[in-house]
Amino acid sequence: MRVETILLALPALAAAQQQIPLMDQLKDLYAQATDAVSSLIPGAAKPSSAPYASMPSVSVPNPIDAGASVIADAAVQRLTLENHKTLLVPGSATANPGLEEWMVFVTGGNKTCFGLCRHAETEWNKSTALVASSRNAPHLAMLDCETDPVLCNAWALGPPSLIHMFLPQPLPDQTTPATTVRSIPLNRTSVTAEEITAIHTEEKYKQSEPYEGLWHPFDGPLAKTGVNIPLGWAIWGFSQVPSWMIMVGVSFFSRSIM
């Protein structure tokens, strides 16, 4: 009698099984699988049986970007107002051909780059491993105008950009030849790690003319006289004054003249 009842109930069960949505079946399978895993791992928390829509989304960082950032921190030196005179020194006597190549990435934050340097900084991080492992690899450094605005102002730098330098070794008479400096602007939205790498590996820096103007960080008139750093402080201090205060000062000054 029981067997006949079961046989008679099979068609009804099959029809009911067809009415169960596919998602409900997947949920049951997921619950069974997680129960099995939890039983194998002591102390593992059993996940909730709530619908998938209620499960919180987890933001997983890009492993390539994270790895590139770690490599960049190891290969790139931080250039600051305090260490730039000891870090960027002329090439040693054993340097061949008597020049030391430097690539300095200039970046910024919300105040100095309007928050638009993140893409260029990510691509720079990716390029550092390629540049550092290339033939005759240059020295790598990064200057953040957000944390070192005085040095950026003293050298008239704007992020994002790349400063390519050849620092020469002193001559036998202790005179120092001219330092070759090129300022290469980087596109905030479209620059790639390959383009940054090619500046060294394919000598793309030669497409930019060397800078020999007033703001040259080593051989310019401001640097030679030591005025560039005080001027950088002055520009930074002026940028900290609120615009409304400047307008009030201009108004008082114009009234006193009239």
Rosetta silent file (secondary structure, phi, psi, omega in degrees, C-alpha in Angstrom):
SEQUENCE: MRVETILLALPALAAAQQQIPLMDQLKDLYAQATDAVSSLIPGAAKPSSAPYASMPSVSVPNPIDAGASVIADAAVQRLTLENHKTLLVPGSATANPGLEEWMVFVTGGNKTCFGLCRHAETEWNKSTALVASSRNAPHLAMLDCETDPVLCNAWALGPPSLIHMFLPQPLPDQTTPATTVRSIPLNRTSVTAEEITAIHTEEKYKQSEPYEGLWHPFDGPLAKTGVNIPLGWAIWGFSQVPSWMIMVGVSFFSRSIM
SCORE:     score description
SCORE:     0.000 S_00000001
   1 L     0.000  -41.416  179.030    0.000    0.000    0.000 S_00000001
   2 H   -64.918  -40.739 -179.408    2.835    2.417    0.826 S_00000001
   3 H   -62.757  -42.386  178.967    4.585    1.631   -2.441 S_00000001
   4 H   -63.902  -38.258  179.114    1.421    2.342   -4.410 S_00000001
   5 H   -64.155  -41.617  179.556    0.968    5.645   -2.573 S_00000001
   6 H   -64.965  -42.274  179.834    4.549    6.690   -3.350 S_00000001
   7 H   -63.441  -38.844  178.505    4.142    5.750   -7.000 S_00000001
   8 H   -69.110  -29.194 -178.059    0.944    7.752   -7.231 S_00000001
   9 H   -82.489  -17.126 -177.553    2.630   10.751   -5.578 S_00000001
  10 H   -59.000  -46.251  178.149    5.641   10.803   -7.930 S_00000001
  11 H   -59.532  -39.166  179.211    3.862   12.643  -10.780 S_00000001
  12 H   -66.148  -39.087  177.887    2.636   15.289   -8.372 S_00000001
  13 H   -65.646  -38.867  178.474    6.109   15.690   -6.910 S_00000001
  14 H   -64.376  -40.887  177.905    7.589   15.993  -10.381 S_00000001
  15 H   -65.381  -38.791  179.271    5.068   18.655  -11.306 S_00000001
  16 H   -68.108  -36.295  179.791    5.789   20.541   -8.096 S_00000001
  17 H   -63.426  -35.467  179.493    9.526   20.232   -8.702 S_00000001
  18 H   -68.756  -24.227 -179.269    9.092   21.880  -12.116 S_00000001
  19 H   -83.214  -13.190  179.675    7.334   24.822  -10.462 S_00000001
  20 L   -74.405  125.380 -179.346   10.260   25.549   -8.112 S_00000001
  21 L   -59.686  150.731  179.807   12.283   28.429   -9.573 S_00000001
  22 H   -60.989  -36.838 -179.203   15.823   27.665  -10.661 S_00000001
  23 H   -62.753  -37.208  179.000   17.215   30.278   -8.228 S_00000001
  24 H   -64.920  -37.523  177.394   15.638   28.455   -5.273 S_00000001
  25 H   -64.829  -42.085  179.031   17.348   25.256   -6.331 S_00000001
  26 H   -63.695  -37.212  178.597   20.675   27.057   -6.596 S_00000001
  27 H   -63.031  -41.284  179.849   20.150   28.524   -3.125 S_00000001
  28 H   -64.246  -41.963  178.053   19.575   25.038   -1.700 S_00000001
  29 H   -63.089  -40.427  179.622   22.733   23.745   -3.385 S_00000001
  30 H   -63.820  -41.815 -179.830   24.698   26.755   -2.079 S_00000001
  31 H   -64.963  -40.247  179.093   23.428   26.162    1.461 S_00000001
  32 H   -65.328  -40.654 -179.066   24.359   22.481    1.312 S_00000001
  33 H   -66.293  -42.460 -179.560   27.852   23.286    0.006 S_00000001
  34 H   -68.421  -33.890  176.356   28.530   25.914    2.662 S_00000001
  35 H   -63.877  -39.261  179.933   27.306   23.562    5.401 S_00000001
  36 H   -66.510  -41.496  179.249   29.758   20.932    4.165 S_00000001
  37 H   -66.880  -40.362 -179.465   32.651   23.408    4.124 S_00000001
  38 H   -64.197  -34.282  179.606   31.757   24.751    7.569 S_00000001
  39 H   -69.757  -23.752  179.554   31.767   21.236    8.986 S_00000001
  40 H   -86.430  -23.898 -177.197   35.338   20.742    7.707 S_00000001
  41 L  -107.455  111.826  179.979   36.693   24.043    9.067 S_00000001
  42 L   -62.229  135.252  175.226   36.528   24.351   12.891 S_00000001
  43 L    78.275    4.453 -179.763   35.081   27.625   14.065 S_00000001
  44 L   -73.940  135.936 -178.996   33.924   28.688   10.616 S_00000001
  45 L   -78.029  136.048  178.674   30.856   30.905   10.720 S_00000001
  46 L   -78.850  127.034 -178.069   27.824   29.590    8.873 S_00000001
  47 L   -68.914  155.674 -179.088   26.656   32.078    6.237 S_00000001
  48 L   -71.116  148.947  178.186   23.207   33.493    6.386 S_00000001
  49 L   -89.635   15.205  179.794   20.451   31.949    4.255 S_00000001
  50 L   -66.742  159.073  178.826   19.175   35.400    3.294 S_00000001
  51 L   -57.710  155.011 -178.006   18.641   36.135   -0.426 S_00000001
  52 H   -61.298  -26.478 -178.488   21.696   37.036   -2.473 S_00000001
  53 H   -64.348  -25.500 -178.128   20.413   40.587   -2.890 S_00000001
  54 H   -88.112   -6.328 -179.708   21.016   41.189    0.815 S_00000001
  55 L   -72.876  129.393 -178.464   24.627   40.000    0.702 S_00000001
  56 L   -68.324  142.799  177.228   27.040   42.997    1.043 S_00000001
  57 L   -81.704  139.449 -178.586   29.303   43.686   -1.909 S_00000001
  58 L  -111.263  126.350  179.361   33.027   43.458   -1.237 S_00000001
  59 L   -87.773  113.449 -178.685   35.433   45.739   -3.083 S_00000001
  60 L   -98.062  121.529  179.929   38.517   43.728   -4.041 S_00000001
  61 L   -64.961  150.389  177.902   41.601   45.845   -4.925 S_00000001
  62 L   -67.492  118.461 -176.795   43.287   45.265   -8.245 S_00000001
  63 H   -65.104  -28.477  179.552   46.240   42.932   -7.469 S_00000001
  64 H   -68.813  -45.658  179.232   48.271   44.360  -10.358 S_00000001
  65 H   -65.009  -39.513 -179.948   47.916   47.935   -9.094 S_00000001
  66 H   -65.019  -42.768  178.650   48.640   46.838   -5.519 S_00000001
  67 H   -66.132  -38.911  178.676   51.766   44.949   -6.571 S_00000001
  68 H   -64.324  -36.634  179.378   52.966   47.855   -8.704 S_00000001
  69 H   -65.568  -37.973  179.242   52.558   50.208   -5.762 S_00000001
  70 H   -66.407  -43.421  179.309   54.713   47.959   -3.572 S_00000001
  71 H   -63.950  -40.761 -179.856   57.452   47.781   -6.218 S_00000001
  72 H   -62.323  -40.334  179.306   57.315   51.544   -6.690 S_00000001
  73 H   -63.280  -31.918 -178.857   57.779   52.138   -2.975 S_00000001
  74 H   -81.433  -33.197 -173.991   60.900   49.947   -3.024 S_00000001
  75 H   -95.604  -19.495 -173.020   62.455   51.318   -6.226 S_00000001
  76 L  -106.795  133.286  177.042   61.475   54.991   -6.023 S_00000001
  77 E   -94.575  143.820  179.070   63.014   57.501   -3.633 S_00000001
  78 E   -82.653  122.565  178.684   60.947   60.303   -2.157 S_00000001
  79 L   -95.768  125.041 -176.833   62.241   63.704   -3.174 S_00000001
  80 L  -132.201  172.175  176.900   61.572   66.391   -0.585 S_00000001
  81 L   -63.501  -32.333 -176.484   62.635   69.913    0.285 S_00000001
  82 L   -77.633  -32.160 -172.298   64.881   68.515    3.019 S_00000001
  83 L  -111.680    0.891 -172.606   66.765   65.890    0.990 S_00000001
  84 H   -65.887  -29.825 -178.869   66.854   67.229   -2.585 S_00000001
  85 H   -76.114  -26.488  178.762   70.334   68.745   -2.193 S_00000001
  86 H   -95.255  -22.851 -179.296   71.844   65.496   -0.914 S_00000001
  87 H   -83.349  -46.427 -179.308   69.815   63.157   -3.107 S_00000001
  88 L   -92.923   79.835 -178.972   70.283   64.881   -6.460 S_00000001
  89 L  -109.870  157.381  178.142   74.061   65.134   -6.466 S_00000001
  90 L   -58.464  156.924 -177.981   76.441   65.090   -9.459 S_00000001
  91 L   -59.366  152.669  179.722   77.555   61.748  -10.784 S_00000001
  92 L   -73.968  166.801 -178.414   80.384   59.904   -9.065 S_00000001
  93 L   -65.917  -23.072 -179.345   83.869   59.734  -10.507 S_00000001
  94 L   -90.881   -0.311 -178.276   83.274   56.113  -11.513 S_00000001
  95 L   -66.649  143.217 -179.495   80.094   56.897  -13.427 S_00000001
  96 L  -128.942  117.494   13.245   80.148   55.952  -17.090 S_00000001
  97 L   -96.647   42.925  179.456   79.945   58.073  -19.219 S_00000001
  98 L    90.431   11.972 -179.998   80.194   60.506  -16.350 S_00000001
  99 E  -129.649  143.641  173.852   76.461   61.168  -16.171 S_00000001
 100 E  -115.007  124.669 -176.991   73.789   59.889  -13.832 S_00000001
 101 E   -90.024  135.788  178.594   70.307   59.678  -15.257 S_00000001
 102 E  -128.324  142.163  170.230   67.308   60.550  -13.094 S_00000001
 103 E  -124.405  116.154 -177.490   63.570   60.302  -13.708 S_00000001
 104 E  -113.359  117.872  177.741   61.481   62.260  -11.209 S_00000001
 105 E   -88.212  126.938 -179.075   57.713   61.814  -11.275 S_00000001
 106 E  -105.724  120.705 -178.922   55.833   64.927  -10.129 S_00000001
 107 E  -128.966 -177.913 -179.073   52.384   64.315   -8.697 S_00000001
 108 L  -163.316 -178.707 -178.698   49.880   66.100   -6.473 S_00000001
 109 L  -118.630 -146.704 -176.144   46.619   65.856   -4.574 S_00000001
 110 H   -66.136  -35.980 -177.017   43.325   67.685   -4.380 S_00000001
 111 H   -81.643  -40.020 -172.518   44.886   71.128   -3.924 S_00000001
 112 H   -97.963  -15.105  179.701   47.809   70.892   -6.346 S_00000001
 113 H  -134.485    9.189  178.925   46.362   68.548   -8.994 S_00000001
 114 L    56.185   28.597  178.883   42.608   68.956   -8.390 S_00000001
 115 L    70.314   18.521 -174.412   42.442   65.231   -7.605 S_00000001
 116 L  -109.401   13.616 -178.274   43.284   64.330  -11.219 S_00000001
 117 L   -97.823   -0.700 -173.896   46.739   62.776  -10.757 S_00000001
 118 H   -64.041  -41.790 -179.554   45.589   59.352   -9.601 S_00000001
 119 H   -63.619  -47.697 -179.714   45.594   57.789  -13.079 S_00000001
 120 H   -61.997  -37.533 -179.872   49.060   59.095  -13.922 S_00000001
 121 H   -67.795  -37.458  176.987   50.369   57.934  -10.543 S_00000001
 122 H   -63.270  -44.072  179.347   48.971   54.429  -11.111 S_00000001
 123 H   -67.684  -34.856  175.560   50.652   54.207  -14.511 S_00000001
 124 H   -62.234  -44.514  178.627   53.910   55.512  -13.038 S_00000001
 125 H   -59.079  -39.693  179.073   53.812   52.761  -10.411 S_00000001
 126 H   -66.777  -33.839 -175.079   53.357   50.162  -13.146 S_00000001
 127 H   -78.113  -22.238 -172.886   56.282   51.537  -15.149 S_00000001
 128 H   -62.445  -37.487  179.056   58.802   51.580  -12.309 S_00000001
 129 H   -64.879  -39.710  179.779   59.401   47.818  -12.390 S_00000001
 130 H   -69.246  -43.038 -178.905   60.082   47.935  -16.138 S_00000001
 131 H   -68.110  -43.342 -177.260   62.325   50.981  -15.925 S_00000001
 132 H   -65.016  -27.341 -179.154   64.248   49.718  -12.894 S_00000001
 133 L   -96.890    4.186 -178.666   64.992   46.395  -14.626 S_00000001
 134 L   -81.277  171.807  179.821   65.992   47.955  -17.949 S_00000001
 135 L   -70.156  136.509 -177.670   69.520   48.371  -19.254 S_00000001
 136 L    50.749   51.645 -175.641   71.397   51.259  -17.630 S_00000001
 137 L   -58.991  137.929  178.617   68.418   51.912  -15.413 S_00000001
 138 L   -81.027  168.459  169.981   68.098   55.500  -14.178 S_00000001
 139 E   -74.990  141.489 -177.554   67.562   56.602  -10.614 S_00000001
 140 E  -116.156  138.399  178.705   63.864   56.980   -9.838 S_00000001
 141 E  -147.873  159.981  178.180   62.277   59.542   -7.538 S_00000001
 142 E  -133.179  133.947  178.088   58.857   61.016   -6.880 S_00000001
 143 E  -117.208  119.870 -179.134   57.999   64.565   -5.823 S_00000001
 144 E  -100.047  111.146 -178.319   54.563   65.166   -4.323 S_00000001
 145 L   -70.465  -13.289  177.393   53.547   68.811   -4.674 S_00000001
 146 L   -74.688  -38.126 -178.875   50.815   68.251   -2.095 S_00000001
 147 L   -97.874  -20.331  178.641   53.319   67.503    0.670 S_00000001
 148 L  -130.511   62.636 -177.485   56.272   69.503   -0.728 S_00000001
 149 H   -68.052  -26.960 -178.035   54.708   72.537   -2.403 S_00000001
 150 H   -64.391  -45.717  179.939   57.707   74.781   -1.677 S_00000001
 151 H   -65.880  -38.511  177.139   60.078   72.699   -3.809 S_00000001
 152 H   -63.457  -40.632  178.066   57.499   72.489   -6.601 S_00000001
 153 H   -69.267  -36.996 -179.363   57.108   76.264   -6.529 S_00000001
 154 H   -66.948  -27.764  178.958   60.866   76.812   -6.403 S_00000001
 155 L  -104.449    2.367  179.258   61.258   74.732   -9.569 S_00000001
 156 L    55.189   50.814 -178.936   58.002   75.923  -11.189 S_00000001
 157 L  -101.193  146.294  176.486   56.700   72.374  -11.572 S_00000001
 158 L  -128.415  126.986  179.455   53.140   71.372  -12.351 S_00000001
 159 L   -83.493  155.307   -8.482   51.752   67.849  -11.811 S_00000001
 160 L   -85.777  140.084  179.278   51.493   65.405  -13.364 S_00000001
 161 E  -155.955  169.272  178.835   54.807   65.596  -15.166 S_00000001
 162 E  -126.883  126.473  177.390   58.124   63.830  -15.465 S_00000001
 163 E  -101.016  116.371  179.476   61.476   65.549  -14.921 S_00000001
 164 E  -104.619  126.895 -174.818   64.285   63.824  -16.811 S_00000001
 165 E  -132.744  148.279  167.533   67.803   64.814  -15.745 S_00000001
 166 E  -119.342  111.799  179.655   71.408   64.031  -16.500 S_00000001
 167 E   -96.006  118.009 -176.578   73.601   64.991  -13.555 S_00000001
 168 E   -86.011  155.201  175.091   77.267   65.315  -14.614 S_00000001
 169 L   -82.799  152.794 -179.869   80.276   64.535  -12.492 S_00000001
 170 L   -62.404  149.817  176.156   82.646   67.395  -11.633 S_00000001
 171 L   -78.461  168.323  179.627   85.549   68.094  -13.932 S_00000001
 172 L   -55.155  -29.774  179.057   89.185   67.779  -12.739 S_00000001
 173 L   -86.811   13.237  176.910   89.210   71.484  -11.895 S_00000001
 174 L    71.831    5.601  172.563   86.154   70.864   -9.668 S_00000001
 175 L   -80.906  151.086 -176.864   83.845   72.836  -11.943 S_00000001
 176 L  -109.372  124.590  177.061   80.519   71.217  -12.712 S_00000001
 177 L   -64.795  169.158 -178.740   79.202   71.048  -16.280 S_00000001
 178 L   -64.367  143.304  176.952   75.654   72.080  -17.038 S_00000001
 179 L   -92.278  127.908 -179.698   72.909   69.760  -15.850 S_00000001
 180 E   -86.025  119.097 -178.199   70.506   68.657  -18.566 S_00000001
 181 E  -126.485  130.511  175.525   66.919   68.959  -17.376 S_00000001
 182 E  -125.624  133.136  176.422   63.794   68.216  -19.382 S_00000001
 183 E  -105.211  117.325 -174.680   60.252   68.742  -18.164 S_00000001
 184 E  -115.146  109.142  178.670   57.838   66.313  -19.822 S_00000001
 185 E   -69.699  147.065  178.828   54.110   66.846  -19.137 S_00000001
 186 L  -115.864  137.085  178.174   51.939   63.751  -18.720 S_00000001
 187 L   -68.355  130.800 -174.883   48.323   63.498  -19.804 S_00000001
 188 L   -67.437  -28.849 -172.527   46.130   63.174  -16.735 S_00000001
 189 L  -111.944  -19.914 -172.127   43.641   60.764  -18.284 S_00000001
 190 L  -123.848   -3.771 -179.557   45.389   58.877  -21.073 S_00000001
 191 L   -63.480  144.253 -179.605   49.071   58.434  -20.173 S_00000001
 192 L  -120.513  162.121  178.090   50.146   54.774  -20.025 S_00000001
 193 H   -63.587  -33.154  178.852   52.919   52.878  -18.295 S_00000001
 194 H   -64.552  -39.697  178.862   54.355   51.996  -21.709 S_00000001
 195 H   -65.262  -41.346  179.394   54.700   55.673  -22.608 S_00000001
 196 H   -66.737  -42.012  178.765   56.477   56.446  -19.346 S_00000001
 197 H   -62.001  -39.846 -177.044   58.792   53.453  -19.762 S_00000001
 198 H   -66.515  -20.037  177.569   59.647   54.473  -23.336 S_00000001
 199 H   -58.400  -35.952  176.584   60.954   57.826  -22.094 S_00000001
 200 H   -94.922  -52.445 -171.559   64.017   55.917  -20.889 S_00000001
 201 H   -66.065  -34.255  179.554   64.107   52.657  -22.847 S_00000001
 202 L  -107.968    9.001  178.290   63.472   54.303  -26.233 S_00000001
 203 L    55.379   40.265  178.013   65.049   57.646  -25.282 S_00000001
 204 H   -68.932  -13.022  177.466   61.796   59.462  -25.940 S_00000001
 205 H   -61.840  -23.465  179.899   63.063   62.216  -23.643 S_00000001
 206 H   -67.160  -13.688  177.610   65.022   63.505  -26.641 S_00000001
 207 H   -76.129  -11.435  177.647   61.729   64.663  -28.142 S_00000001
 208 L  -107.876  136.590  179.700   61.630   67.394  -25.468 S_00000001
 209 L   -73.309  140.373  175.250   64.051   70.309  -25.537 S_00000001
 210 L   -60.714  142.731  179.974   66.289   70.771  -22.474 S_00000001
 211 L   -88.530  131.254 -179.859   65.131   73.556  -20.191 S_00000001
 212 L  -133.756   28.238 -174.160   67.591   76.408  -19.690 S_00000001
 213 L   -91.118 -163.543 -174.704   65.364   79.130  -18.301 S_00000001
 214 L   -61.618  -35.144 -173.695   65.044   81.151  -15.124 S_00000001
 215 L   -94.337   16.228  177.928   63.615   78.265  -13.056 S_00000001
 216 L   -56.411  126.452 -172.560   66.298   75.703  -13.889 S_00000001
 217 L   -67.630  -14.169 -178.111   66.750   73.766  -10.609 S_00000001
 218 L  -123.295  -43.564 -172.077   70.569   73.709  -10.828 S_00000001
 219 L  -110.985    0.850  178.970   71.908   76.204  -13.345 S_00000001
 220 L   -72.818  159.732  179.629   69.204   78.884  -13.452 S_00000001
 221 H   -57.956  -37.458 -179.814   69.845   82.371  -12.059 S_00000001
 222 H   -66.674  -40.150  179.606   67.443   81.763   -9.160 S_00000001
 223 H   -71.648  -38.620 -179.041   69.209   78.523   -8.174 S_00000001
 224 H   -64.222  -35.795 -179.200   72.682   79.990   -8.581 S_00000001
 225 H   -90.824   -4.386  179.557   71.868   82.887   -6.268 S_00000001
 226 L    76.089   17.383 -177.326   69.938   80.722   -3.799 S_00000001
 227 L   -88.590  -17.880 -171.478   66.747   82.720   -4.279 S_00000001
 228 H   -63.170  -41.734 -179.174   64.618   79.876   -5.640 S_00000001
 229 H   -68.701  -47.941  173.968   63.792   78.246   -2.294 S_00000001
 230 H   -57.565  -37.127  177.528   62.827   81.538   -0.523 S_00000001
 231 H   -66.512  -35.895  175.645   60.778   82.411   -3.585 S_00000001
 232 H   -63.089  -39.801  175.432   59.104   79.016   -3.341 S_00000001
 233 H   -63.084  -41.635 -178.500   58.184   79.773    0.261 S_00000001
 234 H   -64.630  -42.684  178.914   56.799   83.163   -0.775 S_00000001
 235 H   -65.002  -41.273  177.953   54.641   81.670   -3.533 S_00000001
 236 H   -63.471  -44.359  179.506   53.373   79.005   -1.153 S_00000001
 237 H   -62.156  -39.725  179.286   52.561   81.605    1.526 S_00000001
 238 H   -64.941  -34.979  179.991   50.711   83.756   -0.987 S_00000001
 239 H   -70.002  -18.937  179.411   48.634   80.745   -2.074 S_00000001
 240 H   -82.682  -12.872 -179.868   47.494   80.248    1.542 S_00000001
 241 L   -76.253  128.536  178.775   45.900   83.708    1.698 S_00000001
 242 L   -60.849  146.538 -178.070   42.125   83.526    1.122 S_00000001
 243 H   -62.301  -34.002 -178.702   40.936   85.182   -2.072 S_00000001
 244 H   -66.733  -32.714  178.998   38.490   87.389   -0.172 S_00000001
 245 H   -68.910  -36.362  176.951   41.353   88.826    1.892 S_00000001
 246 H   -64.520  -40.917  179.769   43.241   89.699   -1.294 S_00000001
 247 H   -64.364  -39.358  178.244   40.170   91.481   -2.654 S_00000001
 248 H   -65.056  -41.811  178.675   39.815   93.454    0.584 S_00000001
 249 H   -63.274  -41.890  178.051   43.486   94.434    0.432 S_00000001
 250 H   -63.843  -38.749  179.781   43.170   95.546   -3.192 S_00000001
 251 H   -64.263  -45.613  178.298   40.078   97.576   -2.308 S_00000001
 252 H   -63.614  -39.868 -178.116   41.820   99.385    0.562 S_00000001
 253 H   -66.131  -42.833  179.980   44.905  100.007   -1.579 S_00000001
 254 H   -66.293  -35.854  179.871   42.882  101.452   -4.462 S_00000001
 255 H   -69.805  -36.158 -179.246   40.943  103.734   -2.113 S_00000001
 256 H   -67.984  -32.135  177.929   44.139  105.026   -0.495 S_00000001
 257 H   -70.787  -40.164 -179.091   45.522  105.954   -3.929 S_00000001
 258 L   -73.786    0.000    0.000   42.373  107.785   -4.940 S_00000001
